[in-house]
Amino acid sequence: MRTPSGGVHVILPPANDNRGVIPLAPEALQTLYRGWQVQTGRRSKRSGFTAIKPPRQLDAALNVSD
């Protein structure tokens, strides 16, 4: 809710030295970004991802020129 339209979240994979931390799969985190444009890393499944919040309908309507 706090991220403005067009806002970007970059989720990076965890560092290798996270002892005692249970990592979440990128797919689990991506479920939090339903409705956003999600671009996954190209190297492996353990790569991070980028999520871009789409413009709200009201914002899009205000930016349309006649």
Secondary structure as UniProt FT lines:
FT   TURN            5..6
FT   STRAND          8..11
FT   TURN            16..17
FT   TURN            19..20
FT   HELIX           26..30
FT   HELIX           31..33
FT   TURN            34..35
FT   STRAND          37..40
FT   TURN            45..46
FT   STRAND          49..52
FT   HELIX           57..62
//
